[in-house]
Amino acid sequence: MSEETAPTYRPAWPDPLGLSRDELAELGLLLPGVAVLPVLHGRLEFAWMVRKAIEKLTPTALAVELPESLGEPIRRAVARLPLLSVIEYPDSAGRPLYLPIEPADALVEAVRRGHELGIPVHLVDRDVDQYPAIRDRLPDALAAESAGARSFLLTALAAAEHSPRVPEDDLREQTMAFHVATLARDQPRDAVILVVCGLHHARGVVRQLFQLLGERHPPATPLRRVRRDGAVLHHLSESASREVLAELPFVNAAYERSRGTAPPSAQGPAPAATIVDLFTRTRQAPRVDPFRSAAPPEPPEDRPHATGRMGMLLALCQQARKTHRERTGEALRPGTLLQLLRYACRYAYLEGGLGPDLYQLVIAARGFADDNYAHEVWEVATHYPWQTSRPEFPPLDLSLRDLHDRVRTIRFHPKTLQRRHRLMRVIKPRPKERRPGEWAEHFDGDNLCSYPPEDLALEHYGAFLRKRTERLQSASQTVVEPFSTNLYDGVDVRETVRNWHSGTLYVRRELPSRGKPGAVVVIFEDEPLHVAEPRFPWHMTWQGEHDEEGDMALYATDPFARVVGPGIGRALYGGFLLTRPPGTMFGVWEDPYYHDARSKAERLLLAALDHTPERVVVYVSPTPPRPALRQLAQRMDRKIVHVPLGQLSPVTLKRLRVFHVLSDRAARASARAFIRD
């Protein structure tokens, strides 16, 4: 394909796709006076579906799956569109939760369109703290472009029936059904209430409604939170709008333009992208598949025409190609965009999707072009043109990790910046708290864990100490004697040269040693067990998570007194004990068997003598253990090998002594950004 041609992606449509009341009834979504419309959250196709459903069904009221306790801030945020907002509110534990409001979301579109048409909008969902992040195995929304709304919903609803459920699902569906049933009793006989809810809850809401609408008496009011104190509406900062939206900012902007409500952009006209209409589009011409067929000539570069989601991604890549050519002077090879999109779709298919997300698209751009073009794709995809407007609310700088843990990172190395990085060392500042005490709120004390790179470093150092002790033991058990009839372990060259004048050959004989090094105890500073103001108040016994780690007991400074990241505390070892195999050492600091210990170091040493699978215990400390402990070890058929702390590298010890405690395993994903040497 020449550089002057580009694909036009037009989905193949069956017969007209409008969902009539009969078709809703066939799907089991129509009840007397109530129509339930299942949607996927944060998907452009379903935002347009909601818009067309309201136009086709002309409901007298809208019931939306959003918490009723956040009704006021949600309405204010929707009224600000196309400016993006985020609602911040605390959960029952005081930790902040965030709800971004974006145009291409089905629930937001339902509220927005209802207000525009003067239709009463009711928020009917239950306010639930810490709802589990369950990912339903549903068809990709991109399939609705070719299959149509009815076929897609038929398949998706069947798949949702087999999705995992949690107790909060029943409570939420009961609350939504109660609100809708109450509304239906006050509506005229021929009125229709349109319920917009997630696919995961649609069948459950219908079942609850079928029961409630058949009762003669009004339904019992469920106990629920009807008001949320502390909810604050923020303007989403421009940098955060590039990261936290469910749909790409480029797609959100295209949807906003398709509604006809978008103000003029300061950046000039954007590529036209026709939004998919899943309800009222009539039969189209046969599809021109850009991956297999020849494409018509490309429209003018400044106004490329595209249809559907893949068409919008093509328009995105074309705009990035133009910017890349202007900034670098390099032109992409002919056919690069088609190969790029084909690879991105295959990458998405391997991960269970049909259309690529931003990460997959950028990876494809890097592979088929370079880092410069990949960065341009990211810039175009994450640019939302109206967020630079002056807000009436203070901006909030939010990151994707504040919303969920499933985050993937990509680093760009543009060629145009290589020389600059060679001349200037770029140091990225440490992230900071938005408010005092924010990071400490992640600690609840129930799921504490360690930082795996630090665990591996300690295990490697423990292996080094065991090998060092084994070499010293072997050297102490070596006897040098004149050669008589046996060479034993070889000629001792040093002693032979020293006695060269006598003409005697000396050989080395290594006597067998009893036992190998097992447990390792490293003491940086000792401290009595009972002291009024301890320097090392925090005691812990860790269990090894896999075969490469052993069990560990330690005493250290308080890690919660110095929080360096969200759920990340920094502390200093006073001493620690390493032993193998994992899962064999429990409750060192609570075990009454070690009550004879006078200090914390002695308690660790007694635990090492008790739990070591080998005969030898390596004891690293500034001072040797007292004779009574050596006698106890001898009675237990153990041996303590003391290694003075001053014989080891102070640089290594200083680096190993600092460690971090994480609030839970989810904090490990972001710990690297906050833990630095």
Secondary structure, DSSP 4 states (H G I P E B T S, - for coil): --TTB---------S-----HHHHHHTT-EETTEEEEEE-TT-HHHHHHHHHHHHHH--SEEEEEEEGGGHHHHHHHHHHTTS-EEEEEE-TTS-EEEEEE-TT-HHHHHHHHHHHHT--EEEEE---SS----------GGGHHHH-HHHHHHHHHHHHTTS---HHHHHHHHHHHHHHHHHHHTS-TT--EEEEEEHHHHHHHHHHHHHHHT-SSPPPPPP-----TT-EEEEEPHHHHTTS-SS-HHHHHHHHHHHT-PPPPTT------BPP-TTT--PPPPP--TTTS--PBP--TTS---BHHHHHHHHHHHHHHHHHHHHH---PPTTHHHHHHHHHHHHHHHTT-SS--HHHHHHHHHHHS-HHHHHHHHHHHT--TTTTSPPSS-EE---GGGT-S---------GGGHHHHHHS---PPPP--SSTTTGGGG--SSS-EE-HHHHHHHHHHHHHHHHHHHHHHHHHTEEEEE-SS--TT-B-HHHHHHTGGGT--EEEEEPP-S--EEEEEEESS--BSS-SS-S--EEEEE--SSTT--EEEEEES-GGGSEEETTEEEEEEEEEEEESSTT----TTT-GGGTT-SBHHHHHHHHHHHH-SSSEEEEEESSPPPHHHHHHHHHTT-EEEEEEGGGS-HHHHHHHHEEEEESSGGGHHHHTTT---
